[in-house]
Amino acid sequence: MIKDLIGQRRSSWMQTLLVGTALTAVVAFSLPASQAQAGDSEDIAALKKENAELRDMVKDLAQNVKVLQESVKQTAEVVATPKTPAKMATSGNENVSVAISGHANRMLFYADDGDQAQIFNADNKVSTSRLNVTGKAKLDDNTSVGATIEVELNSNRTSSVTMRQETENNSGASLTERRSEVFLDSKTYGKLFLGQGPVATDGVSDMDFSGTNVIAASSLGADMGSALLFRLEGTPTSSGRTVGNLFDNFDASRLDRVRYDTPDFMGFVASASYADADISDYALRFNREVSGYKVGAAIGYTDASTQVTGLETINGSAAIKAPFGTSIQGGYAERSTETVGRNDATFWYVKLGHEFASLAPFGATAFSIDYAQTADQAVNNSEGNWWNFAAVQNIKKAATELYFNIGRYSADLPGTPTDDILIAGVGARVKF
């Protein structure tokens, strides 16, 4: 339809030019003949008047041609550069703004346990596919109230796949609750949350500025192949221990809780929450740019001593990123239990990364290598370690991250030699 419109306008433009040219020719050729034939001043005056009128007509026609040319140019630009569709999300209440966001994060995940190897079409559990809806209303310039509903869809998630499965593992394929909360946000007094959502120490173990945490994080052992079993060395027999048994960064998650965050004071924010089952936790975070360096740190304490196992956890992490793109981050966690005879379990982690701002024309490119070690997590005197290499390419205009990783889990179980587990993957996270 637009092409037809451009064609019609070009045709009108050509017709106008032809008419203008013909009228100009009439004036040019008729004027000398009229003067030769006129014998008096009245005829000459009439011809001059007619000539002036014709010139005005030609001038008007030229102006119309200019307008048509501009119209054709604008129409062509619309065809060449389509506009972004208008945002359509609205609230049923005119006083409330609504934001819809989320992402899909899918990958091809490869695992080799020393006896079998398999490729899985999976959802990346490091950052699961999800949908978030948040409504917010301002009480004044300082205070707002709102609510958040967030769900996730984990079809064949990387934390659940096993070598024995012959079809996708869809035990978590239905929409599951991540957040269902109301909140009060005050610039002066801080934030108050009520409902299902992150507790105060959620994320304390994950401070990271590398740009690769979509596929490489301190939670890797709990998210990437955590259900895979270590095999007894050189045999198809299972050791009875999984990746998840040995590699836990002891970070918290989401519970039905009440949580309070203080206002930001020179980069510091303190948090506290109380959840069902009499679980309380406390955290202190720092995040600020100092002389061009991005600096972050977090420390937390969780008291779940009233539970049967009597758990207490201390964990923390820190990260720094230089202006030229190199970053280093690390973390430590320790969990004690009242179970008789059990040692305290530990986890430590370090990661080196570099982000190139302009290696590719369409977005930043990041690389990282990380290493983790655990002790006494599966059983007393057990140890585990992993290394992982990751690469992430951002496509800014498409809100997309393309990523690749390869890594290896190793287990040291008392009196039980095991084969290492190799993992690798390639995938994409697309945000909206």
C-alpha angles and dihedrals in degrees: 000000000000091000090053090050092052090048092051092049093049089050091052090048092053092047091051092051091051093050092048092049092049093050091049090051091051091053093047096049101035097050098069092043092051092049091050092052098040115092102181141047095251092064091048092050091049091051092049090052091049090048091052092050092050091050090052089051092051090049091052091048091051090052090051090052090053091052091049092050091053091048092052090049093052092047091051091051091053090052093047097045114035115203123244110260115259116261108257106185111116136167127240086229117063091212094058126076118211126208122190117194142149143118145238115230116188131164147168104245122198126196134178118185096184093264104047136021128200142170118223129196095220149163111249105244092195085075110006125210107266150162124221128192118185126180121194136180129187119231089184139327090289105040137047137171128207151149135234130205115185128173134176135209114210107185109179092343119203092240092061106040117113136186090244097060117105096184133032117293103238100167087123098035095112121084108277130193120260101158135008108161148131122220144191115210121194124174088209103041105025134238131314122195129190124186139023111348146099115326120226096271097044107128096012090122093048109066102148136159098171098104091230102086091112086079106007119054140136087259092062095113091054095043110033115059094334093150093054114114124228111236124223106260112280094356138089089235118116121238089213091240125106132204088254091056091061105032118057123139089199092231116158126240139191127319139158098275149134113244136184128196122190121228116272110272112189090323097316123117124177122201138189133179141178120206139184116283088045095280117157129179140178133200141181121201134187124192123164144129113249119188091333093313119115108224129187138166138166137185130185145180126203124194114199094147093131091066120095093259092043098224126193122178135193117186141157146158141196137198139184129189124194123221090250092060106260116128139180126195136172144169145195133201136179129188126191127196135194091223106127114254097008120129122224110269120230140194132187131179140184131186135185119199143168129198120201110207096198108019087113123031095229102053150326121309119212135190131184144169122201140184132197135184131191136188134199095357101123097030136333114298093015120133136188138183138181139186125199135184120202139182126191128188118196122210100197101191091051095043086232136140120199113198146182133188141175127185148149134229120207126189130199107194121177108267092346117102111200139187120250121250117231118205132184137163149173126201151126138250114205116191129202 
